[in-house]
Amino acid sequence: MKRAYTSTILQPILSGLAYTAPAMKLTRIACLLSLAALCSTTVLAQNSFTVGTATAAPGQKATGTLEIAAGVDAATSIPVVVVRGSKPGPVLALVSGAHGTEYASIIALEKVIQMLDPAQVSGTVIILPLVNIASFEQKVPHVNPVDGKSMNRFYPGKQDGTQTERVSYAITKQVVERCDYLVDYHGGDIDENLRPYSYWPKSGDTKHDGITRDMVLAFGLDHVIVWSDRPKDPAASRYLDNTANTRGKPAIAVEAGYSGTVQPDDVALLANGTVSLMRYLKMLPGPPMMVEHPVWLGKVDTVASDQPGIFYPLVQRGTYVEAGMKIGYVTDYFGKTIYEAHAPAAGVVLYICGVPSMKKGDTVANIGEITSTP
């Protein structure tokens, strides 16, 4: 009876335990898997990098837009690419198209977007290939046709300003303040017959200047303008590269391409220069191709026309000129010469007006004066 009693009473309990143990085990496993998934999601979120609507995890390349809301004028949407390398490293920002008809620089960054393999990159690259959408689409040189302002003259921007100012503010906040290094790409606009060159922004800070000097040499353009008169106030930085530099982020500006053309050599200069710079920054494998004998330009002289009319150039981009040399002239609409342009100093023609159209006050040419001690 005792055995029967014990069997009768304990059987349901033992039976329950037999079924409960595997269930509890499965529950624990499910909990652990959920926790692992949660941890993975958290780590992924921590390691991902977002600019605008583009979010890239390590080893990924993502595209999106930087959305600029409407204000006193229209909204705009700026394309953005985030390349999140598979290995840790610095954040490099590459920006072009502030002037939407400087086509070679825009196409160069389009090439860079395709070239970069996240598996080979150490760090993160933010790319804004075309800032001035309206200029590009409407083929308007120099300015944003929405508000008539140059998109490289109003940094750090204003959140409640016109479209150019709102774009500048967004780029300052979402790109400049989040990067470690920056390159601003430009070139010869529709009316600018330009030879390639870069800018070295000499600030007076020895350590910072050493980095930016190496950056321009690593980029590979052999003519370098030394700019030491940039604004020092971060709240009135004016230019994109200067906005980064005044915030302690080494930045340079580079130019290639002329008269709105897209020549393979100019595109290659900018694309290959980007790769070389990334190698200098240890973001890509391999050694950089440093310029060994740069031509330093200590001053840039602007020659402007004092008459409207038809312009005829007498020199080409890259020509070395002597002081007083005649470099072009302007006629009225009947062919009578009404203005002669002369080089104010000896130097190299960085660019000369590439079209016949000339207004009073328009730039005829920029002459770079060579210096041996930058």
C-alpha positions in Angstrom: 0.0 0.0 0.0 2.8 2.3 0.8 4.4 1.8 -2.6 1.1 2.3 -4.3 0.4 5.4 -2.3 3.8 6.8 -3.0 3.5 6.1 -6.7 0.0 7.6 -6.9 0.9 10.8 -5.2 4.4 11.5 -6.7 3.7 10.4 -10.3 1.9 13.6 -11.3 4.7 15.7 -9.7 7.5 13.8 -11.2 5.6 13.8 -14.6 5.3 17.6 -14.3 9.0 18.0 -13.5 9.9 15.9 -16.5 8.1 18.3 -18.8 9.0 21.5 -17.0 12.8 21.1 -17.2 13.1 21.1 -21.0 10.7 24.0 -21.2 12.8 26.0 -18.7 15.9 25.2 -20.6 14.3 26.4 -23.9 13.2 29.5 -22.1 16.7 30.2 -20.9 18.1 29.7 -24.4 15.5 32.0 -25.9 16.3 34.7 -23.3 20.1 34.3 -24.0 19.5 34.6 -27.7 17.3 37.7 -27.2 20.0 39.2 -25.0 22.7 38.4 -27.6 20.6 40.0 -30.3 20.0 43.1 -28.2 23.7 43.4 -27.4 24.5 43.0 -31.1 22.0 45.7 -32.0 23.4 48.0 -29.4 27.0 47.4 -30.4 26.1 47.9 -34.1 24.3 51.1 -33.2 27.4 52.3 -31.2 29.8 51.5 -34.1 27.6 52.8 -36.9 28.1 56.3 -38.2 25.2 58.5 -39.4 25.1 61.7 -41.5 21.7 62.9 -42.6 19.8 59.8 -43.6 23.0 57.8 -44.4 24.0 55.2 -41.8 26.9 52.8 -42.3 28.1 50.1 -39.9 31.7 49.0 -40.0 32.6 47.6 -43.4 29.6 49.3 -45.1 29.1 52.1 -47.6 25.8 54.0 -47.2 24.1 56.7 -49.2 21.5 59.2 -48.2 20.7 62.9 -48.0 21.2 65.9 -45.8 17.8 67.4 -45.6 17.6 71.2 -45.4 14.1 72.3 -44.4 12.4 75.2 -46.1 12.7 78.6 -44.4 12.6 82.0 -45.9 13.1 80.2 -49.2 13.0 76.7 -50.6 14.1 73.4 -49.0 17.0 71.4 -50.5 18.3 67.9 -50.3 22.1 67.3 -50.5 23.5 63.9 -51.4 25.7 62.3 -48.8 27.8 59.1 -48.6 29.2 57.5 -45.5 32.0 55.0 -45.9 32.6 53.2 -42.6 35.8 51.3 -42.7 36.3 47.8 -41.4 39.1 49.1 -39.2 39.3 52.0 -36.7 40.8 55.3 -37.8 40.0 59.1 -38.2 37.0 60.7 -39.8 37.7 62.5 -43.1 35.2 64.8 -44.8 35.3 65.4 -48.6 33.1 68.1 -49.9 32.6 69.4 -53.5 30.1 71.3 -55.6 29.7 74.5 -53.6 29.8 76.0 -57.0 27.7 73.6 -59.1 29.4 74.3 -62.4 32.9 73.4 -61.2 32.3 70.1 -62.8 35.6 68.3 -62.6 35.7 68.4 -58.8 32.2 67.0 -58.6 32.9 64.2 -61.0 36.2 63.4 -59.1 34.3 62.8 -55.9 31.8 60.6 -57.8 34.8 58.5 -58.9 36.0 58.4 -55.3 32.7 57.1 -54.1 33.0 54.2 -56.4 36.7 53.6 -55.7 36.5 53.4 -51.9 36.2 49.8 -50.6 35.1 49.9 -46.9 37.1 46.6 -46.3 40.3 48.6 -47.2 39.4 51.7 -45.2 40.6 52.5 -41.7 38.2 55.1 -40.2 35.3 56.8 -41.8 34.9 59.0 -44.9 32.0 61.5 -45.2 31.5 62.5 -48.9 29.2 65.4 -50.0 29.8 65.3 -53.8 27.4 68.1 -54.7 26.4 70.9 -52.3 24.9 73.4 -54.7 22.1 71.4 -56.4 20.3 74.4 -57.9 23.5 75.8 -59.5 24.3 72.4 -61.0 20.8 71.8 -62.4 20.4 75.3 -63.7 24.0 75.7 -64.9 24.5 78.9 -62.9 28.2 79.7 -62.1 29.5 81.1 -58.8 26.3 81.4 -56.8 23.3 79.5 -55.5 20.5 80.8 -57.8 17.9 80.4 -55.0 19.4 83.3 -52.9 22.2 84.7 -55.1 24.9 83.8 -52.6 28.2 81.9 -53.0 28.0 78.7 -51.1 31.6 79.0 -49.9 31.3 82.5 -48.3 28.7 82.2 -45.5 30.1 79.7 -43.0 29.5 78.7 -40.3 26.0 79.6 -41.5 22.7 80.4 -39.9 19.9 78.0 -38.9 17.3 80.7 -39.8 19.0 82.3 -42.8 18.6 81.9 -46.5 19.1 78.5 -48.2 22.9 79.0 -48.5 23.2 80.0 -44.9 21.0 77.0 -43.7 23.1 74.6 -45.8 26.3 76.0 -44.4 24.9 75.7 -40.9 23.9 72.0 -41.4 27.4 71.2 -42.9 29.1 72.9 -40.0 27.1 70.9 -37.5 26.8 67.5 -39.2 30.1 67.3 -41.1 32.7 69.8 -39.9 32.2 69.3 -36.2 32.2 65.5 -36.5 35.2 65.1 -38.7 39.0 65.0 -37.9 40.2 66.2 -41.3 38.5 67.9 -44.3 39.1 68.6 -48.0 37.1 71.2 -49.9 37.2 70.6 -53.7 36.9 73.3 -56.3 38.0 74.0 -59.9 37.6 76.4 -62.8 34.0 77.6 -63.2 32.5 78.1 -66.6 34.3 81.4 -67.1 37.6 80.4 -65.4 40.5 78.9 -67.4 42.4 77.5 -64.4 45.5 75.5 -63.7 45.5 73.1 -60.8 46.6 74.3 -57.4 45.9 73.9 -53.7 45.7 76.2 -50.7 47.9 75.8 -47.6 46.1 77.7 -44.8 48.9 78.9 -42.6 47.5 79.8 -39.2 50.5 80.4 -37.0 49.9 77.3 -35.0 53.1 75.3 -35.6 51.6 71.8 -35.0 48.4 72.5 -36.9 50.3 74.1 -39.8 52.7 71.1 -40.0 49.7 68.8 -40.5 48.0 70.9 -43.2 51.3 71.4 -45.0 51.8 67.7 -45.2 48.2 67.3 -46.3 48.7 69.6 -49.4 52.0 67.9 -50.2 50.4 64.5 -49.9 47.5 65.5 -52.1 49.9 66.0 -54.9 49.1 69.4 -56.6 52.5 71.0 -57.2 51.4 74.7 -57.0 50.4 75.7 -53.5 49.0 79.1 -52.4 50.0 80.0 -48.9 47.0 81.7 -47.2 47.8 83.4 -43.9 45.1 86.0 -43.9 42.0 83.8 -43.3 39.5 84.9 -40.6 40.5 83.7 -37.2 37.0 83.9 -35.6 35.2 80.5 -35.7 31.9 82.4 -35.6 32.9 84.3 -38.8 35.0 81.6 -40.6 33.5 82.4 -44.1 35.0 79.5 -46.0 34.4 75.8 -45.5 38.0 74.7 -45.0 38.6 77.7 -42.7 35.5 76.7 -40.7 37.2 73.3 -40.0 40.6 74.9 -39.3 39.3 77.4 -36.8 37.7 74.5 -34.9 41.1 72.7 -34.7 40.4 70.2 -37.6 43.1 70.3 -40.2 41.6 71.2 -43.6 42.8 72.1 -47.1 41.2 73.3 -50.4 42.1 72.0 -53.8 41.3 73.1 -57.3 41.5 71.4 -60.7 39.5 71.6 -63.9 38.9 74.6 -66.2 36.1 76.5 -67.9 33.5 74.0 -66.8 35.0 71.1 -68.6 35.5 67.5 -67.3 39.0 66.5 -68.6 40.2 63.0 -67.5 43.6 64.4 -66.3 41.9 66.9 -64.0 39.5 64.3 -62.6 42.5 61.9 -62.0 44.5 64.6 -60.2 41.7 65.1 -57.7 40.7 61.4 -57.3 44.3 60.2 -57.1 45.2 63.1 -54.7 42.4 61.9 -52.4 43.8 58.4 -52.3 47.3 59.7 -51.6 46.0 61.9 -48.8 44.1 59.0 -47.3 47.4 57.0 -47.3 49.1 59.8 -45.5 46.4 59.7 -42.9 46.8 55.9 -42.6 43.2 55.4 -43.8 44.3 53.3 -46.8 47.3 51.0 -47.2 50.3 52.1 -49.1 52.6 55.2 -49.1 51.4 58.7 -50.1 52.9 60.4 -53.2 54.3 63.5 -51.6 55.2 66.5 -53.8 59.0 66.9 -53.5 59.4 70.3 -55.1 56.3 72.4 -54.7 55.9 75.8 -56.2 54.9 78.0 -53.2 52.8 81.0 -54.1 53.0 83.7 -51.4 50.5 86.2 -52.8 47.7 86.2 -55.3 47.1 89.3 -57.4 43.6 89.8 -58.9 43.4 91.8 -62.1 39.9 93.1 -62.7 38.4 94.9 -65.7 37.3 98.5 -65.3 35.1 98.3 -68.5 32.3 96.0 -69.8 32.7 94.5 -73.2 34.4 91.6 -75.1 37.5 90.1 -73.5 40.4 88.7 -75.5 43.1 86.8 -73.5 46.7 86.9 -74.6 48.0 84.3 -72.2 46.9 80.8 -71.1 46.5 79.3 -67.7 49.9 78.3 -66.2 51.8 80.9 -68.2 54.7 82.6 -66.4 54.5 86.4 -66.8 56.6 89.4 -65.9 55.4 92.5 -64.2 53.7 94.8 -66.6 53.2 92.2 -69.3 50.0 92.6 -71.3 47.8 89.6 -70.6 44.5 90.5 -72.3 42.3 93.4 -73.4 38.6 94.4 -73.6 36.9 95.9 -76.6 33.6 97.6 -77.0 30.9 96.0 -79.1 32.4 97.6 -82.2 35.9 96.2 -81.7 37.6 99.3 -80.2 40.0 98.5 -77.4 38.8 100.2 -74.2 40.8 98.4 -71.6 44.2 96.6 -71.4 45.0 94.1 -68.7 48.6 94.0 -67.4 50.2 91.7 -64.8 50.8 93.7 -61.6 53.8 91.4 -60.7 55.8 88.5 -62.0 54.3 85.1 -61.4 52.1 82.4 -62.8 48.7 82.7 -64.3 46.5 80.7 -62.0 43.5 81.4 -64.1 42.4 83.8 -66.7 38.8 84.6 -67.9 37.9 81.9 -70.3 34.9 83.5 -72.0 34.5 86.8 -74.0 31.8 88.1 -71.7 33.1 90.8 -69.4 31.4 93.1 -66.9 32.9 96.1 -65.1 34.7 94.7 -62.0 34.9 91.1 -63.3 38.1 89.2 -62.7 40.4 89.1 -65.8 43.0 86.9 -64.1 44.6 85.8 -60.9 48.5 85.9 -60.8 50.3 83.9 -58.2 53.6 85.4 -57.0 56.3 82.7 -56.3 58.0 82.6 -52.9 60.9 80.4 -51.8 60.0 80.6 -48.1 56.4 79.7 -47.4 
